[in-house]
């Protein structure tokens, strides 16, 4: 069987493509990606595929990197394909985020790929990982102490990513390129031993082949397949276990019932957490076992109010018998609110609106919908501001004569401590008007004498769970 036939078999066996798929081919300029593009060009008509080339210039090798970009542009033209390119500053990103060059390049590369999927009509990205890459990855993960997930290696298909060359060796790919006179670029950094992947490729694996097992690559790949099957089984079991302890889930928050989580066997606890962190869109470099150990220890201790921060944007909190994964709120925010305008809070998750409405019989004096309130506009001393709660805040809850500390109000309303910073407060020069989603100040309630009414609305509810609401 020639390599083109083997390629087509992989596409069919793993259902990597469907008719009329629109596929972005990631081409670096090296032999693997050049062959990948050539192979796709041969099956394009058969599967009625729409193809386009994408290339990221990591800016790590100066003029050599720019030469790669120029080569890929011309290479795409030979196949009559468009080429989308982007240049990034990998070194600056690595320094800013305290990451290795290798990790930074991978993060920036997949961020570019994800952006291309979002901003184009294409539905898949094909990368040129091969069997040697797979063996090197598994060995690297083994030395790092990765769990089953790491030892499973690279998946032939994950979400919108496909890797049709994963079962082909680098030698087979280079032989195909030579036979078909496919030109490609040689990346000089592939021989720089300061990079761990190169030391594994050029020193460790050759040493193991000489001294222990000449077929170490095949052994590693076969082991990876076994771990992949184990991984898939555990993921399936974890998905079922997650549903048994899930209270609610949103794009920026998961809440679990802690007792059934703790009753789940240890390895499934880890997979439940991995599942949640991935669904929240957390960067892969944050999903390390050190983080996992800290989160599981947090759950086992079960002390309400304790928390673990993950990266800059996320944290895991214990709140009574709840195990909460959520996006952290900025320490302080204050927005001047204009009437009849819309505002977006918490990265667009919450929408706040105001509008002047005429008094009518349809407008209730006391709203039964906690996300909508009506207040007497003439009693307000402008300007209006929307902000997060601050220490020492007080207001006069509706139908109460005296003032109450906002912190005491939250306690009475059973608002978990971790959510209090996500409850916007609307105020004017005279003080708080509305604790959004909970209660207006008694001074601003409408009456029969009200002439102008200001309608307030806050949508989505990710700022807090509403009173007495349990998902």
C-alpha positions as semicolon CSV with decimal commas, in nm:
position;residue;x (nm);y (nm);z (nm)
1;X;0,000;0,000;0,000
2;X;0,144;0,339;-0,095
3;X;0,133;0,639;0,133
4;X;-0,160;0,807;-0,044
5;X;-0,374;0,494;0,002
6;X;-0,270;0,475;0,368
7;X;-0,366;0,842;0,407
8;X;-0,713;0,783;0,261
9;X;-0,765;0,481;0,486
10;X;-0,687;0,689;0,793
11;X;-0,933;0,957;0,681
12;X;-1,208;0,696;0,647
13;X;-1,123;0,476;0,946
14;X;-1,119;0,766;1,194
15;X;-1,390;0,966;1,013
16;X;-1,160;1,266;0,992
17;X;-1,336;1,425;0,696
18;X;-1,687;1,442;0,561
19;X;-1,797;1,550;0,217
20;X;-1,782;1,925;0,161
21;X;-1,573;1,985;0,472
22;X;-1,385;2,315;0,476
23;X;-1,038;2,240;0,607
24;X;-0,756;2,473;0,707
25;X;-0,418;2,305;0,644
26;X;-0,153;2,417;0,895
27;X;0,169;2,444;0,694
28;X;0,498;2,537;0,859
29;X;0,705;2,479;0,546
30;X;0,869;2,162;0,677
31;X;0,847;1,823;0,509
32;X;0,557;1,693;0,722
33;X;0,320;1,981;0,650
34;X;0,427;2,005;0,285
35;X;0,338;1,637;0,235
36;X;0,013;1,685;0,429
37;X;-0,095;1,957;0,187
38;X;0,004;1,748;-0,116
39;X;-0,193;1,448;0,010
40;X;-0,501;1,659;0,074
41;X;-0,477;1,801;-0,277
42;X;-0,506;1,444;-0,413
43;X;-0,824;1,367;-0,217
44;X;-0,981;1,712;-0,244
45;X;-1,202;1,628;-0,540
46;X;-1,301;1,286;-0,406
47;X;-1,432;1,431;-0,079
48;X;-1,544;1,763;-0,232
49;X;-1,326;1,952;0,014
50;X;-1,257;2,323;0,033
51;X;-0,896;2,380;0,140
52;X;-0,701;2,679;0,262
53;X;-0,348;2,712;0,400
54;X;-0,269;2,879;0,733
55;X;0,078;2,966;0,861
56;X;0,205;3,124;1,183
57;X;0,543;3,297;1,194
58;X;0,677;3,264;1,549
59;X;0,951;3,518;1,481
60;X;1,214;3,300;1,650
61;X;1,469;3,267;1,367
62;X;1,478;3,611;1,210
63;X;1,513;3,606;0,832
64;X;1,483;3,226;0,831
65;X;1,132;3,250;0,980
66;X;1,039;3,517;0,725
67;X;1,175;3,289;0,452
68;X;0,948;3,010;0,574
69;X;0,648;3,245;0,553
70;X;0,739;3,345;0,196
71;X;0,791;2,981;0,099
72;X;0,451;2,876;0,238
73;X;0,278;3,157;0,049
74;X;0,434;3,043;-0,279
75;X;0,378;2,677;-0,195
76;X;0,006;2,741;-0,145
77;X;-0,011;2,918;-0,482
78;X;0,119;2,604;-0,656
79;X;-0,193;2,426;-0,533
80;X;-0,408;2,728;-0,620
81;X;-0,497;2,783;-0,256
82;X;-0,522;3,097;-0,047
83;X;-0,288;3,134;0,248
84;X;-0,364;3,318;0,575
85;X;-0,059;3,413;0,781
86;X;0,011;3,572;1,117
87;X;0,332;3,684;1,286
88;X;0,364;3,663;1,667
89;X;0,632;3,759;1,918
90;X;0,685;3,427;2,093
91;X;0,982;3,535;2,305
92;X;0,799;3,833;2,455
93;X;0,495;3,615;2,527
94;X;0,717;3,354;2,697
95;X;0,881;3,616;2,921
96;X;0,551;3,788;3,007
97;X;0,383;3,460;3,100
98;X;0,687;3,287;3,253
99;X;0,667;3,000;3,006
100;X;0,917;2,809;2,796
101;X;0,958;2,900;2,429
102;X;0,810;2,560;2,336
103;X;0,498;2,605;2,551
104;X;0,453;2,963;2,434
105;X;0,483;2,868;2,067
106;X;0,222;2,593;2,112
107;X;-0,023;2,824;2,293
108;X;0,013;3,101;2,032
109;X;-0,014;2,851;1,748
110;X;-0,340;2,699;1,866
111;X;-0,478;3,040;1,961
112;X;-0,421;3,143;1,597
113;X;-0,584;2,822;1,471
114;X;-0,886;2,877;1,698
115;X;-0,917;3,237;1,577
116;X;-0,913;3,120;1,216
117;X;-1,194;2,873;1,287
118;X;-1,400;3,147;1,452
119;X;-1,346;3,411;1,186
120;X;-1,373;3,200;0,870
121;X;-1,630;2,957;0,734
122;X;-1,388;2,664;0,777
123;X;-1,477;2,387;1,021
124;X;-1,155;2,188;1,072
125;X;-0,781;2,235;1,109
126;X;-0,543;1,964;0,985
127;X;-0,198;1,947;1,145
128;X;0,100;1,737;1,035
129;X;0,191;1,547;1,353
130;X;0,342;1,210;1,266
131;X;0,418;0,880;1,442
132;X;0,764;0,998;1,553
133;X;0,606;1,306;1,710
134;X;0,365;1,075;1,891
135;X;0,645;0,858;2,034
136;X;0,844;1,164;2,145
137;X;0,536;1,318;2,309
138;X;0,453;1,002;2,507
139;X;0,812;0,965;2,626
140;X;0,823;1,331;2,728
141;X;0,497;1,293;2,923
142;X;0,626;0,976;3,089
143;X;0,936;1,158;3,216
144;X;0,723;1,448;3,343
145;X;0,505;1,213;3,546
146;X;0,190;1,274;3,345
147;X;-0,113;1,063;3,416
148;X;-0,311;0,848;3,177
149;X;-0,416;1,153;2,976
150;X;-0,056;1,249;2,900
151;X;0,052;0,892;2,827
152;X;-0,228;0,863;2,570
153;X;-0,029;1,107;2,357
154;X;-0,169;1,307;2,069
155;X;-0,525;1,233;1,959
156;X;-0,583;1,168;1,591
157;X;-0,902;1,373;1,626
158;X;-0,991;1,629;1,893
159;X;-1,273;1,877;1,858
160;X;-1,208;2,055;1,525
161;X;-0,850;1,928;1,491
162;X;-0,749;1,633;1,276
163;X;-0,404;1,470;1,242
164;X;-0,411;1,236;0,942
165;X;-0,034;1,164;0,944
166;X;-0,022;1,039;1,302
167;X;0,022;0,674;1,195
168;X;0,297;0,753;0,943
169;X;0,665;0,765;1,033
170;X;0,892;1,057;0,951
171;X;1,092;0,825;0,724
172;X;0,780;0,735;0,521
173;X;0,690;1,102;0,487
174;X;1,039;1,202;0,373
175;X;1,043;0,913;0,123
176;X;0,710;1,031;-0,023
177;X;0,846;1,387;-0,055
178;X;1,156;1,262;-0,238
179;X;0,956;1,038;-0,473
180;X;0,714;1,317;-0,564
181;X;0,976;1,593;-0,573
182;X;0,797;1,799;-0,309
183;X;1,006;2,094;-0,198
184;X;1,016;2,194;0,168
185;X;1,213;2,403;0,416
186;X;1,449;2,272;0,683
187;X;1,408;2,437;1,023
188;X;1,757;2,486;1,169
189;X;1,613;2,508;1,521
190;X;1,512;2,141;1,496
191;X;1,876;2,061;1,576
192;X;1,921;2,302;1,867
193;X;1,962;2,088;2,179
194;X;1,855;2,368;2,411
195;X;1,499;2,257;2,331
196;X;1,386;1,953;2,527
197;X;1,193;1,804;2,233
198;X;1,514;1,806;2,024
199;X;1,713;1,637;2,299
200;X;1,449;1,364;2,315
201;X;1,453;1,326;1,935
202;X;1,826;1,340;1,870
203;X;1,978;1,204;2,190
204;X;1,741;1,008;2,413
205;X;1,547;0,800;2,160
206;X;1,859;0,704;1,957
207;X;2,027;0,602;2,285
208;X;1,729;0,383;2,386
209;X;1,726;0,227;2,038
210;X;2,097;0,141;2,061
211;X;2,108;0,024;2,421
212;X;1,761;-0,117;2,496
213;X;1,502;-0,156;2,220
214;X;1,543;-0,064;1,852
215;X;1,164;-0,059;1,820
216;X;1,101;0,183;2,107
217;X;0,890;0,410;1,886
218;X;0,647;0,129;1,805
219;X;0,633;0,028;2,174
220;X;0,555;0,384;2,282
221;X;0,288;0,428;2,014
222;X;0,123;0,096;2,104
223;X;0,127;0,192;2,473
224;X;-0,027;0,526;2,381
225;X;-0,314;0,349;2,206
226;X;-0,384;0,143;2,518
227;X;-0,378;0,452;2,737
228;X;-0,602;0,632;2,488
229;X;-0,867;0,359;2,525
230;X;-0,835;0,380;2,904
231;X;-0,861;0,759;2,886
232;X;-1,179;0,743;2,675
233;X;-1,338;0,501;2,920
234;X;-1,253;0,718;3,221
235;X;-1,381;1,030;3,046
236;X;-1,711;0,855;2,980
237;X;-1,739;0,745;3,342
238;X;-1,643;1,092;3,465
239;X;-1,911;1,256;3,248
240;X;-2,175;1,036;3,414
241;X;-2,032;1,102;3,760
242;X;-2,030;1,478;3,692
243;X;-2,404;1,477;3,620
244;X;-2,473;1,317;3,959
245;X;-2,309;1,602;4,150
246;X;-2,373;1,895;3,913
247;X;-2,589;2,177;4,051
248;X;-2,545;2,426;3,768
249;X;-2,316;2,513;3,479
250;X;-2,257;2,830;3,279
251;X;-1,990;2,952;3,042
252;X;-1,792;3,096;3,333
253;X;-1,907;2,884;3,629
254;X;-1,963;2,524;3,741
255;X;-2,120;2,443;4,078
256;X;-2,104;2,090;4,220
257;X;-2,269;1,937;4,525
258;X;-1,967;1,850;4,736
259;X;-2,081;1,530;4,918
260;X;-2,148;1,321;4,602
261;X;-1,825;1,452;4,449
262;X;-1,628;1,328;4,750
263;X;-1,806;0,991;4,729
264;X;-1,670;0,946;4,375
265;X;-1,353;0,736;4,343
266;X;-1,031;0,938;4,336
267;X;-0,935;0,896;3,972
268;X;-1,283;1,001;3,855
269;X;-1,261;1,310;4,077
270;X;-0,954;1,411;3,878
271;X;-1,129;1,353;3,547
272;X;-1,437;1,546;3,661
273;X;-1,211;1,843;3,740
274;X;-1,025;1,814;3,409
275;X;-1,361;1,800;3,231
276;X;-1,482;2,117;3,404
277;X;-1,161;2,314;3,353
278;X;-1,158;2,227;2,983
279;X;-1,524;2,330;2,944
280;X;-1,439;2,662;3,107
281;X;-1,177;2,715;2,836
282;X;-0,876;2,714;3,064
283;X;-0,532;2,718;2,901
284;X;-0,368;2,376;2,884
285;X;-0,058;2,495;3,071
286;X;-0,279;2,558;3,378
287;X;-0,418;2,203;3,380
288;X;-0,124;2,052;3,562
289;X;-0,131;1,788;3,833
290;X;-0,002;2,038;4,091
291;X;-0,324;2,236;4,036
292;X;-0,525;1,913;4,046
293;X;-0,377;1,813;4,383
294;X;-0,454;2,155;4,533
295;X;-0,815;2,145;4,411
296;X;-0,877;1,792;4,542
297;X;-0,719;1,880;4,878
298;X;-0,952;2,184;4,892
299;X;-1,253;1,957;4,838
300;X;-1,137;1,703;5,095
301;X;-1,088;1,969;5,363
302;X;-1,433;2,106;5,276
303;X;-1,389;2,430;5,471
304;X;-1,637;2,694;5,355
305;X;-1,466;3,005;5,220
306;X;-1,139;2,834;5,132
307;X;-1,029;2,875;4,772
308;X;-0,760;2,791;4,518
309;X;-0,665;3,036;4,245
310;X;-0,581;2,896;3,900
311;X;-0,397;3,139;3,678
312;X;-0,505;3,502;3,682
313;X;-0,871;3,457;3,592
314;X;-1,010;3,148;3,767
315;X;-1,061;3,013;4,115
316;X;-1,219;2,716;4,291
317;X;-1,412;2,788;4,611
318;X;-1,585;2,588;4,883
319;X;-1,919;2,743;4,983
320;X;-2,101;2,536;5,245
321;X;-2,168;2,206;5,066
322;X;-2,093;2,346;4,721
323;X;-1,777;2,309;4,515
324;X;-1,756;2,611;4,285
325;X;-1,539;2,671;3,977
326;X;-1,578;3,026;3,850
327;X;-1,418;3,323;3,682
328;X;-1,278;3,578;3,923
329;X;-1,418;3,931;3,930
330;X;-1,201;4,236;3,890
331;X;-1,136;4,395;4,228
332;X;-1,316;4,720;4,148
333;X;-1,525;4,862;3,868
334;X;-1,737;5,175;3,833
335;X;-1,937;5,273;3,525
336;X;-2,129;5,597;3,479
337;X;-2,479;5,500;3,360
338;X;-2,671;5,707;3,107
339;X;-3,047;5,665;3,075
340;X;-3,172;5,462;2,776
341;X;-2,835;5,293;2,721
342;X;-2,711;4,934;2,758
343;X;-2,400;4,823;2,947
344;X;-2,210;4,494;2,951
345;X;-2,042;4,361;3,265
346;X;-1,813;4,071;3,348
347;X;-1,671;4,023;2,999
348;X;-2,013;4,057;2,840
349;X;-2,183;3,793;3,055
350;X;-2,424;4,042;3,216
351;X;-2,633;4,310;3,044
352;X;-2,766;4,616;3,230
353;X;-3,032;4,843;3,075
354;X;-3,223;5,155;3,179
355;X;-3,516;5,335;3,015
356;X;-3,772;5,600;3,101
357;X;-4,129;5,470;3,089
358;X;-4,462;5,639;3,140
359;X;-4,669;5,555;3,451
360;X;-4,945;5,307;3,376
361;X;-5,162;5,047;3,544
362;X;-4,942;4,772;3,398
363;X;-4,639;4,882;3,600
364;X;-4,641;4,723;3,945
365;X;-4,544;4,922;4,253
366;X;-4,345;4,620;4,365
367;X;-4,183;4,403;4,099
368;X;-4,201;4,025;4,143
369;X;-3,920;3,975;3,890
370;X;-3,584;4,023;4,068
371;X;-3,411;4,113;3,740
372;X;-3,647;4,408;3,672
373;X;-3,726;4,705;3,896
374;X;-3,918;5,035;3,861
375;X;-3,809;5,344;4,053
376;X;-3,919;5,706;4,082
377;X;-3,687;5,889;3,847
378;X;-3,757;6,233;4,001
379;X;-3,615;6,119;4,337
380;X;-3,274;6,040;4,186
381;X;-2,985;6,285;4,208
382;X;-2,778;6,221;3,896
383;X;-2,530;6,098;3,790
384;X;-2,595;5,724;3,816
385;X;-2,310;5,479;3,869
386;X;-2,292;5,100;3,848
387;X;-2,021;4,942;4,062
388;X;-1,931;4,639;4,267
389;X;-2,004;4,630;4,644
390;X;-1,756;4,804;4,873
391;X;-1,676;4,762;5,240
392;X;-1,907;4,975;5,454
393;X;-2,192;4,994;5,199
394;X;-2,534;5,060;5,351
395;X;-2,881;5,104;5,209
396;X;-3,246;5,105;5,317
397;X;-3,406;4,783;5,183
398;X;-3,756;4,820;5,041
399;X;-4,024;4,860;5,314
400;X;-3,766;4,897;5,592
401;X;-3,734;5,219;5,792
402;X;-3,372;5,197;5,892
403;X;-3,047;5,139;5,708
404;X;-2,880;4,802;5,681
405;X;-2,523;4,707;5,605
406;X;-2,498;4,548;5,264
407;X;-2,281;4,272;5,413
408;X;-2,559;4,187;5,661
409;X;-2,815;4,195;5,381
410;X;-2,609;3,943;5,183
411;X;-2,591;3,716;5,487
412;X;-2,968;3,734;5,534
413;X;-3,024;3,661;5,164
414;X;-2,776;3,369;5,183
415;X;-2,561;3,509;4,903
416;X;-2,239;3,303;4,906
417;X;-1,931;3,509;4,989
418;X;-1,759;3,429;4,658
419;X;-2,059;3,570;4,464
420;X;-2,094;3,901;4,647
421;X;-1,841;4,078;4,428
422;X;-2,050;3,979;4,126
423;X;-2,365;4,162;4,246
424;X;-2,365;4,506;4,078
425;X;-2,485;4,801;4,283
426;X;-2,659;5,100;4,122
427;X;-2,614;5,430;4,305
428;X;-2,666;5,805;4,270
429;X;-2,529;6,096;4,474
430;X;-2,759;6,009;4,766
431;X;-2,650;5,646;4,790
432;X;-2,748;5,299;4,673
433;X;-3,061;5,273;4,458
434;X;-3,062;4,903;4,372
435;X;-2,870;4,596;4,483
436;X;-2,915;4,445;4,138
437;X;-3,119;4,127;4,130
438;X;-3,213;4,158;4,498
439;X;-3,368;4,475;4,642
440;X;-3,420;4,845;4,570
441;X;-3,372;5,116;4,829
442;X;-3,702;5,217;4,991
443;X;-3,642;5,586;4,917
444;X;-3,680;5,535;4,541
445;X;-3,995;5,321;4,524
446;X;-4,273;5,441;4,296
447;X;-4,607;5,566;4,427
448;X;-4,935;5,699;4,292
449;X;-4,772;6,043;4,271
450;X;-4,480;5,926;4,056
451;X;-4,460;6,115;3,727
452;X;-4,148;5,964;3,569
453;X;-4,049;5,600;3,608
454;X;-3,704;5,457;3,542
455;X;-3,715;5,093;3,444
456;X;-3,403;4,894;3,544
457;X;-3,314;4,552;3,407
458;X;-3,020;4,320;3,453
459;X;-2,999;4,007;3,239
460;X;-2,824;3,668;3,242
461;X;-2,783;3,626;3,617
462;X;-2,422;3,511;3,620
463;X;-2,352;3,790;3,872
464;X;-2,529;3,582;4,139
465;X;-2,795;3,323;4,188
466;X;-3,121;3,490;4,263
467;X;-3,286;3,455;4,607
468;X;-3,418;3,105;4,681
469;X;-3,306;2,989;4,340
470;X;-3,142;2,646;4,316
471;X;-3,047;2,500;3,980
